[in-house]
Amino acid sequence: MHPKNDPRTIRAWTFYDWANSVYSLVIVSSIFPVYYQAVTTGADGSDQVIFFGYRLSNSVLMSYAISFSYVVVTPLLPLLCGIADFTGDKKRFMRMFTWIGGIACSGLFLFDGPEMVEWAIICLVMASVGWSGSVVFYDAYLPEIVTPDQTDKVSARGFTMGYFGSIILLISCILMMTYSTSLGFSNEASAIRFGFLLVGVWWIGFAQIPLKYLPDRLQPRATGGSVLLSGYKELISVWKRLKDLRDIKIYLLAFFFFNMGVQTVMYLAALFGSKELNLSGTKLIATVLLIQLVGAGGAWLFARLSGRIGNKKTLMTLITAWSMICLTAYFIRVEWEFYAIAFSVGMVMGGIQSLSRATYAKLIPADSDDYASFFSFYDVVYNVSILLGTFSYGLVEHITGSMRNSTLVLTTFFLIGLFFLRLVRMPFPSKASA
């Protein structure tokens, strides 16, 4: 068995956050939403687009596209993770989804006008599939490479690496946009599209570090028989164990609700600022950059806090803050209020993401060797929560005509998640984990 807490292995593992977070920042949260909004908004201000013959709002289409990507990937992940646990080869699937996501991001380079909206949405869906598919295998390495006392710190370190890596590429994209003609681009739009190409190259390129140094074939099963059938058997075995693990079940239920709020804010915050406050693309991108910078500090701060008061109490504090942020967002009317909300989101975003992953890793039984399968259920809940969160956000906007009403729905999700989290009993009953 590969030794735990090996510094080189941990460093290689964190580099996947460095590699794939450029998708979350540039494609999901900042430049692509702003570019998409500009390209698909008519000269008369109309936000209606034609997508394979159907007419609907551009922001609603984006919400539905993200939801659909999780419809595609969610049913596949548990089976693939069962196969990965049986063969001990998580890296193969991590590599496959990395290439899918990276190539799809690069494909957005061809999105040069409203007539290419179908192509852009297809690339967006495939990039989302690649990202969510690769992350489940990446996350599953965490309890295999570190001991429980190091889980919070290493998880936060990964997210911090992701923040700094994505900030570097975002700033590079902003500079290309600002000095587009001096750099040889025909216009700013060409520089933006080149940035999408760079996202794919960055993602695939830096992913080669963890793909090279992370252990191969950890804890393989006996060989022989059908790998597909063995994958199903592995999945069924973990499902049976999961049914008897009360606290993991309740935690997954809590995570389902509060993650609906977190991820929907991350995916659609830029569109909210654009449509509800009429903020320019430059201001929105600068706001997302602020969120990333603050988020890196937030991940570190709340990892330290969890060491003092425990994962559960820290997560409850974070969820309470998130619910207040979404409730406040309904009432904001001026620009500075949006920036204040953005700063608050940055503080709690990194903390809740890293601690959610670390807390689940601590709840997995210590004698388990089915980490990929256990994390497949975590990531299925993660993916379904994004699917329903973004869909409900888009549906409420579609029905009421305002994204503000959607923020009230997110507040409800956080409060439900907080209720269930209170019922979870953490293992290792001590100050640091209770």
C-alpha positions in Angstrom: 0.0 0.0 0.0 1.2 3.5 -0.8 2.3 5.4 2.4 0.0 8.1 3.6 1.0 11.8 4.1 3.8 11.5 1.6 4.6 15.2 0.7 5.3 14.5 -3.0 2.0 12.7 -3.4 0.0 15.4 -1.6 1.7 18.1 -3.8 0.9 16.2 -7.0 -2.7 15.7 -5.8 -3.3 19.4 -5.1 -2.1 20.2 -8.7 -5.3 18.8 -10.1 -7.1 21.6 -8.4 -4.6 23.9 -9.9 -5.3 22.3 -13.3 -9.1 22.1 -13.4 -10.1 25.2 -11.5 -9.5 27.3 -14.6 -12.7 25.7 -16.0 -14.7 26.7 -12.9 -13.4 30.3 -12.9 -13.0 31.3 -16.6 -15.8 29.1 -18.1 -18.3 28.8 -15.3 -18.0 32.0 -13.3 -16.5 34.9 -15.2 -15.4 35.4 -18.8 -17.6 32.8 -20.6 -20.9 33.9 -19.0 -20.1 37.6 -19.8 -19.1 36.8 -23.3 -22.1 34.5 -23.8 -24.4 37.2 -22.5 -22.9 39.8 -24.9 -23.0 37.5 -28.0 -26.5 36.3 -27.4 -28.1 39.7 -26.6 -29.6 41.4 -29.6 -28.9 44.9 -30.7 -32.3 45.9 -29.4 -31.5 44.4 -26.0 -33.5 41.2 -26.5 -32.2 38.2 -24.5 -34.0 35.6 -26.7 -32.0 32.9 -28.5 -32.9 30.2 -30.9 -31.6 26.8 -29.8 -32.3 24.0 -32.3 -35.6 25.7 -33.2 -36.7 26.6 -29.7 -36.9 30.2 -28.5 -36.0 31.0 -24.9 -34.0 33.4 -22.7 -30.2 33.2 -22.9 -29.8 32.8 -19.2 -32.5 30.2 -18.9 -30.8 28.2 -21.7 -27.5 28.3 -19.8 -29.2 27.2 -16.6 -30.8 24.3 -18.4 -27.6 23.4 -20.3 -25.7 23.0 -17.0 -28.5 20.9 -15.6 -28.5 18.7 -18.6 -24.8 18.0 -18.3 -25.4 16.5 -14.9 -28.2 14.4 -16.3 -25.7 12.9 -18.7 -22.9 12.2 -16.2 -24.6 11.4 -13.0 -25.9 7.9 -13.9 -22.4 6.9 -15.2 -20.3 7.8 -12.3 -21.4 5.1 -9.7 -20.8 2.3 -12.2 -17.4 3.7 -13.3 -16.4 4.1 -9.7 -17.4 0.6 -8.9 -15.2 -0.6 -11.8 -12.4 1.7 -10.6 -12.6 0.2 -7.1 -12.6 -3.3 -8.5 -9.6 -2.7 -10.8 -7.9 -0.3 -8.4 -7.4 2.0 -11.4 -9.0 5.4 -10.7 -6.4 7.2 -12.7 -7.6 5.8 -16.1 -11.0 7.4 -15.6 -9.6 10.6 -14.2 -7.5 10.9 -17.3 -10.4 10.2 -19.7 -12.7 12.8 -18.2 -9.8 15.4 -18.1 -9.3 15.1 -21.8 -13.1 15.3 -22.5 -13.3 18.5 -20.4 -10.2 20.1 -21.7 -11.0 19.5 -25.4 -14.5 20.9 -24.9 -13.2 24.1 -23.3 -10.9 24.6 -26.2 -13.8 24.0 -28.6 -15.4 27.2 -27.3 -12.8 29.0 -29.4 -15.1 28.5 -32.3 -18.0 30.4 -30.6 -17.8 33.6 -32.6 -21.5 34.6 -33.0 -25.1 33.8 -32.1 -25.4 31.4 -35.0 -22.9 29.2 -33.1 -24.9 29.1 -29.9 -25.8 25.4 -30.3 -22.1 24.5 -30.6 -21.3 26.6 -27.6 -23.9 24.9 -25.5 -22.7 21.5 -26.6 -19.1 22.4 -25.6 -20.3 23.8 -22.3 -22.2 20.5 -21.5 -19.2 18.4 -22.4 -16.8 20.5 -20.4 -19.2 20.1 -17.4 -19.3 16.4 -18.0 -15.5 16.2 -18.1 -15.0 18.3 -15.0 -17.6 16.5 -12.8 -16.4 13.1 -14.1 -12.8 13.7 -13.3 -13.4 15.2 -9.9 -15.1 12.1 -8.4 -11.9 10.1 -8.9 -9.7 13.0 -7.8 -11.7 13.3 -4.6 -11.5 9.6 -3.9 -7.7 9.8 -3.6 -8.0 12.1 -0.6 -8.7 9.5 2.2 -6.1 7.1 0.5 -3.2 9.5 0.6 -3.7 11.3 3.9 -4.6 10.3 7.5 -7.9 11.8 9.0 -6.0 14.4 11.1 -4.6 15.9 7.8 -7.8 15.7 5.8 -9.1 19.2 6.5 -5.7 20.9 5.8 -4.9 19.0 2.6 -8.4 19.5 1.2 -8.2 23.2 1.9 -4.7 23.2 0.4 -6.1 21.8 -2.8 -8.8 24.4 -3.1 -6.2 27.1 -2.4 -4.0 25.8 -5.2 -7.0 25.9 -7.4 -7.8 29.5 -6.6 -4.3 30.7 -7.2 -3.9 28.8 -10.4 -7.1 30.0 -11.9 -6.4 33.6 -10.8 -3.1 33.5 -12.9 -4.9 32.4 -16.0 -7.8 34.8 -15.5 -5.5 37.7 -15.1 -3.7 36.5 -18.3 -7.1 36.5 -20.1 -7.9 39.9 -18.8 -4.6 41.3 -20.1 -5.2 39.7 -23.5 -8.6 41.3 -23.6 -7.2 44.7 -22.6 -4.3 44.7 -25.0 -5.9 42.6 -27.7 -4.8 44.7 -30.7 -1.2 45.2 -29.3 -0.9 41.4 -29.0 -2.0 40.8 -32.6 -5.6 39.8 -32.1 -8.1 41.3 -34.5 -10.4 42.4 -31.7 -11.3 41.8 -28.1 -13.6 39.0 -28.9 -10.8 37.0 -30.6 -8.7 37.4 -27.5 -11.5 36.1 -25.3 -12.0 33.1 -27.5 -8.2 32.4 -27.4 -8.6 32.4 -23.7 -11.1 29.6 -23.9 -8.5 27.6 -25.9 -5.9 28.3 -23.2 -8.3 26.9 -20.5 -8.3 23.6 -22.2 -4.5 23.5 -22.7 -3.9 24.6 -19.1 -6.3 22.0 -17.7 -4.9 19.1 -19.7 -1.3 20.2 -19.4 -1.1 20.7 -15.6 -3.2 17.5 -15.0 -0.3 15.5 -16.2 1.5 16.2 -12.9 -1.1 14.3 -10.7 -1.6 11.8 -13.5 2.1 11.0 -13.3 2.7 11.0 -9.6 -0.5 9.8 -8.0 -0.3 6.1 -7.1 -1.4 3.6 -9.7 -3.9 0.8 -9.0 -4.3 1.4 -5.3 -5.8 -1.6 -3.5 -6.8 -3.7 -6.5 -9.3 -6.6 -6.2 -8.6 -10.1 -7.5 -8.5 -10.2 -11.3 -10.8 -12.3 -13.5 -14.4 -12.1 -14.5 -16.3 -9.3 -16.2 -15.1 -5.9 -15.1 -18.5 -4.4 -15.9 -20.3 -7.0 -13.7 -17.7 -6.5 -11.0 -18.3 -2.8 -11.1 -22.0 -3.4 -10.5 -21.2 -5.8 -7.6 -18.8 -3.2 -6.1 -21.5 -0.6 -6.3 -24.1 -2.8 -4.7 -21.7 -3.8 -1.9 -21.1 -0.1 -1.0 -24.8 0.7 -1.3 -25.6 -2.0 1.3 -23.0 -0.7 3.6 -24.2 2.9 3.1 -27.8 1.9 4.2 -26.4 1.0 7.6 -24.3 4.1 8.0 -26.8 6.6 9.5 -24.5 9.6 9.7 -23.2 9.4 6.1 -26.8 9.2 4.9 -27.9 12.2 6.8 -24.8 14.1 5.8 -25.4 13.4 2.1 -29.0 14.7 2.6 -27.7 17.9 4.2 -25.0 18.2 1.6 -27.6 17.8 -1.2 -29.5 20.9 -0.1 -26.8 23.3 0.9 -24.7 22.4 -2.2 -27.7 23.3 -4.4 -27.3 26.8 -3.1 -23.5 27.0 -3.2 -23.1 25.7 -6.8 -26.0 27.6 -8.2 -24.5 30.9 -6.9 -21.1 30.0 -8.5 -22.6 29.1 -11.8 -25.1 32.1 -12.2 -23.8 35.0 -10.1 -22.2 36.7 -13.1 -25.5 36.5 -15.0 -27.3 38.0 -12.0 -25.0 41.0 -11.9 -25.4 41.5 -15.6 -29.2 41.2 -15.9 -30.4 42.6 -12.5 -27.8 45.4 -12.0 -26.6 46.0 -15.6 -23.0 45.7 -14.6 -20.5 45.7 -17.4 -18.5 42.7 -18.4 -15.3 44.2 -17.1 -16.8 44.9 -13.6 -18.2 41.4 -13.4 -14.9 39.8 -14.3 -13.1 42.0 -11.7 -15.8 40.9 -9.2 -15.1 37.2 -9.8 -11.4 37.8 -9.5 -12.1 39.4 -6.1 -14.1 36.4 -5.0 -11.2 34.1 -6.0 -8.7 36.1 -4.0 -10.8 36.2 -0.9 -11.8 32.6 -1.4 -8.2 31.4 -1.0 -8.0 33.1 2.3 -11.4 31.8 3.3 -10.4 28.1 2.6 -7.4 28.5 4.9 -9.3 30.4 7.6 -12.1 27.9 7.9 -9.8 24.9 7.8 -8.1 26.5 10.9 -11.5 27.1 12.5 -12.5 23.5 12.0 -9.4 22.4 13.9 -10.7 24.4 16.9 -14.5 23.8 16.9 -14.8 20.8 14.6 -16.1 20.3 11.1 -19.8 20.2 11.9 -19.9 23.5 13.8 -17.8 25.2 11.2 -20.0 23.9 8.4 -23.1 25.1 10.3 -21.5 28.6 10.6 -20.8 28.6 6.9 -24.3 27.5 5.8 -25.9 30.2 8.1 -23.7 32.8 6.4 -24.7 31.5 2.9 -28.4 31.7 3.7 -28.0 35.3 4.9 -26.0 36.2 1.7 -28.8 34.8 -0.6 -31.5 36.6 1.4 -29.6 39.9 1.2 -29.1 39.4 -2.6 -32.8 39.7 -3.1 -32.7 43.3 -1.9 -29.6 44.7 -3.5 -30.1 47.6 -5.9 -26.8 49.4 -6.3 -23.4 48.4 -7.5 -21.5 48.6 -4.2 -23.9 46.2 -2.6 -23.1 43.6 -5.2 -19.4 44.0 -4.5 -20.1 43.6 -0.7 -22.1 40.4 -1.5 -19.3 39.2 -3.7 -16.7 39.7 -1.0 -18.9 37.7 1.4 -19.3 34.9 -1.1 -15.6 34.7 -1.5 -15.0 34.3 2.2 -17.4 31.4 2.6 -17.0 29.7 -0.8 -13.6 28.1 -0.4 -14.4 27.1 3.2 -17.6 25.3 2.5 -16.2 23.5 -0.5 -13.1 22.2 1.1 -14.8 21.3 4.4 -17.7 19.5 2.6 -15.2 17.2 1.0 -13.1 16.7 4.1 -16.0 16.0 6.3 -17.3 13.3 4.0 -13.9 11.7 3.9 -13.9 11.5 7.7 -17.3 9.8 7.7 -16.2 7.0 5.5 -15.5 3.9 7.7 -11.8 3.6 8.5 -11.7 -0.1 7.4 -13.1 0.7 3.9 -11.1 0.2 0.7 -14.0 1.3 -1.6 -13.1 5.0 -1.6 -14.0 5.6 -5.2 -17.4 4.0 -4.8 -18.1 5.9 -1.5 -17.1 9.1 -3.2 -19.3 8.2 -6.2 -22.3 8.6 -4.0 -21.0 11.9 -2.7 -20.5 13.1 -6.3 -23.8 11.8 -7.5 -25.4 13.9 -4.7 -23.1 16.8 -5.8 -24.2 16.5 -9.4 -27.9 16.1 -8.8 -27.8 19.1 -6.5 -26.3 21.2 -9.2 -28.8 19.8 -11.7 -31.8 20.7 -9.5 -30.3 23.9 -8.2 -29.6 25.4 -11.6 -32.8 24.1 -13.1 -34.9 25.5 -10.2 -33.1 28.8 -10.5 -33.8 29.0 -14.2 -37.4 27.8 -13.8 -38.2 30.4 -11.1 -36.8 33.1 -13.4 -38.7 31.7 -16.3 -42.0 31.8 -14.4 -41.6 35.0 -12.5 -39.3 37.0 -14.9 -36.8 37.9 -12.2 -33.6 36.3 -11.0 -34.2 37.9 -7.6 -37.0 35.5 -6.8 -34.6 32.7 -7.5 -32.3 33.8 -4.7 -35.1 33.3 -2.2 -35.3 29.6 -3.3 -31.6 29.3 -2.6 -32.0 30.6 0.9 -34.6 27.9 1.5 -32.1 25.2 0.3 -29.5 26.4 2.7 -31.9 26.3 5.7 -33.0 22.8 4.9 -29.4 21.7 4.6 -28.6 23.3 8.0 -31.5 21.4 9.6 -30.2 18.0 8.5 -26.5 18.8 9.3 -27.5 19.3 12.9 -28.5 15.6 13.1 -25.1 14.3 11.9 -22.8 12.8 14.5 -19.1 13.1 13.6 -16.6 10.3 14.4 -13.6 10.7 16.7 -15.6 12.5 19.4 -13.1 15.2 20.3 -12.9 18.9 20.1 -11.4 18.7 16.6 -14.0 16.6 15.0 -17.3 16.7 17.0 
